[in-house]
Amino acid sequence: MDSNADRLRRPLDSKPITPSLFAHFVLRTANKQALVDWYCTVLAAHLVFENDFISFVTYDDEHHRVAFIQMPDLKKAPDDAWGLAHVAYTFADLGQLLATYRRLKVEGIVPVRTINHGPTVSMYYKDPDGNQVELQVDAFRTKEEAAGYFHSAPFAQNPIGVLFDADKMAADYEAGVAEEELLRRP
């Protein structure tokens, strides 16, 4: 069965290699079904597999993007505990972000904070366990322009950003205000 091709030397690269993509994250919870329902709603995802212990959901061709492990005796971490601050998802354009905002608002899911960071326009939500999820859109046409903003005076003076009214932005978008204007940080 061994061929010469099977015995070719394949030296491993010694320099650092970055991952090719972010695959998934897993949440431990005492309330699995509520999280499954919330993430399926927010991400327009679907259930891939589920049993009493674990559920997997995805929103694209990846086999799973989020998993939920049921652990009934877990307790909520205090707000002053170390841990993950949030996960973020990027939409293709401002119209998609605002349409998602409107769709979720009808479902009773509203952001806890809406902020124009400069490089992104972002809406932060809390899932039923209090984990934060950022839905965002890039504010610049290229990744290079966005990265450049991190080296600007406005970003140095305020690296967090400026709050905005999502309903007003959605109305302005529908009224035809230029997307570039709506994405620009005040």
C-alpha positions in Angstrom: 0.0 0.0 0.0 2.9 2.4 0.6 3.9 4.2 -2.5 6.9 6.5 -3.0 4.5 9.5 -2.9 3.4 8.4 0.6 7.1 8.6 1.7 7.9 12.1 0.4 9.5 14.4 3.0 7.2 17.2 4.1 9.1 19.5 6.4 6.8 21.5 8.7 7.0 25.3 8.5 8.8 26.9 11.5 7.3 30.4 11.2 4.0 31.3 12.8 0.9 30.5 10.8 -2.4 32.3 11.3 -5.7 30.3 11.3 -7.5 30.3 8.0 -10.9 31.1 9.6 -12.7 31.4 12.9 -14.8 28.2 13.2 -17.1 28.3 16.2 -17.5 29.0 19.9 -19.2 27.0 22.6 -21.3 28.3 25.5 -22.0 26.5 28.8 -25.5 27.2 30.1 -28.2 26.0 32.4 -30.8 27.2 29.9 -29.8 25.6 26.6 -33.1 25.9 24.8 -33.4 29.6 25.4 -29.9 30.2 24.0 -30.6 27.9 20.9 -33.8 29.8 20.2 -32.1 33.2 20.7 -29.0 32.5 18.5 -31.2 30.9 15.8 -33.3 34.1 15.7 -30.5 36.6 15.9 -28.1 34.9 13.5 -30.9 33.5 11.2 -29.3 30.2 12.0 -30.6 26.6 12.1 -30.2 23.7 14.3 -27.7 21.1 13.0 -27.9 18.5 15.9 -29.4 18.4 19.4 -29.7 16.1 22.3 -30.3 16.7 26.0 -26.7 17.7 26.6 -25.6 19.7 23.5 -26.9 21.6 20.6 -25.1 22.8 17.4 -26.3 25.6 15.1 -25.0 27.2 12.0 -25.9 30.0 9.6 -23.7 29.1 6.6 -21.9 26.1 5.1 -19.8 25.6 8.2 -21.0 22.4 10.0 -21.5 24.5 13.2 -20.8 28.1 14.3 -22.2 28.0 17.9 -22.7 25.1 20.3 -24.5 25.1 23.6 -23.7 22.6 26.5 -26.5 22.1 29.0 -25.0 22.1 32.6 -27.9 22.6 35.0 -25.9 23.6 38.1 -24.1 26.5 36.5 -24.3 30.0 38.0 -24.1 33.3 36.3 -20.7 34.9 36.5 -20.7 38.3 38.2 -20.4 41.3 36.0 -17.0 42.1 37.5 -15.5 38.6 36.6 -12.9 38.0 34.0 -14.0 36.5 30.8 -15.1 37.1 27.3 -16.6 40.6 26.7 -18.5 39.8 23.5 -18.4 38.1 20.1 -19.0 40.1 16.9 -20.6 39.3 13.5 -20.1 41.5 10.5 -22.9 42.2 7.9 -22.1 43.0 4.2 -23.6 46.5 4.4 -25.5 49.0 6.5 -28.9 48.0 5.0 -28.4 44.4 6.2 -27.5 45.5 9.7 -30.5 47.9 9.9 -32.9 45.3 8.4 -31.6 42.8 11.1 -32.2 45.4 13.8 -35.8 45.9 12.6 -36.4 42.2 12.4 -35.1 41.5 15.9 -36.9 44.5 17.4 -40.2 43.0 16.2 -39.2 39.8 18.0 -38.6 41.8 21.2 -34.8 41.6 20.9 -33.3 45.1 21.1 -29.7 46.2 21.4 -28.4 47.3 24.8 -26.0 49.7 23.1 -25.6 51.2 19.6 -22.3 52.8 18.9 -20.4 54.1 15.9 -16.8 53.1 16.8 -15.3 54.7 13.7 -14.1 51.5 12.0 -17.5 49.9 12.5 -21.1 50.8 13.2 -22.2 48.4 15.9 -25.2 47.2 17.8 -24.7 45.2 21.0 -27.2 42.6 22.2 -27.4 40.4 25.3 -28.4 36.8 25.0 -30.7 35.1 27.6 -27.6 34.3 29.7 -26.2 37.9 29.5 -23.5 37.1 26.9 -23.0 40.1 24.6 -23.1 39.7 20.8 -22.1 42.6 18.6 -23.7 42.9 15.2 -21.7 45.3 13.0 -20.9 46.7 9.6 -17.6 48.0 8.5 -17.6 51.8 8.0 -14.8 51.8 5.5 -14.6 50.4 1.9 -11.4 48.5 2.6 -9.8 46.7 5.5 -6.7 49.0 5.0 -8.8 52.2 5.5 -10.4 50.7 8.6 -7.0 49.7 10.0 -5.7 53.2 9.2 -8.5 54.8 11.3 -6.9 53.2 14.4 -3.9 55.5 13.9 -6.0 58.7 13.5 -6.3 61.5 16.0 -10.1 61.1 16.4 -9.6 57.4 17.4 -6.8 58.3 19.8 -9.0 60.9 21.5 -12.0 58.5 21.7 -11.2 54.8 21.0 -14.7 53.7 22.1 -17.0 55.7 19.8 -20.2 57.7 19.7 -23.7 56.4 20.6 -26.4 56.6 17.9 -30.1 56.2 17.7 -30.8 53.0 15.7 -34.4 54.0 14.8 -33.2 57.4 13.5 -30.5 55.7 11.5 -32.9 53.2 10.0 -35.3 56.0 9.1 -32.5 58.1 7.6 -31.3 55.1 5.6 -34.8 54.5 4.2 -35.2 58.2 3.4 -32.1 58.0 1.2 -29.4 59.6 3.3 -26.1 58.5 1.8 -24.7 55.3 3.4 -21.2 57.0 3.6 -22.7 59.8 5.7 -24.5 57.4 8.0 -21.4 55.3 8.5 -19.1 58.3 9.3 -18.5 58.7 13.0 -19.7 62.1 14.2 
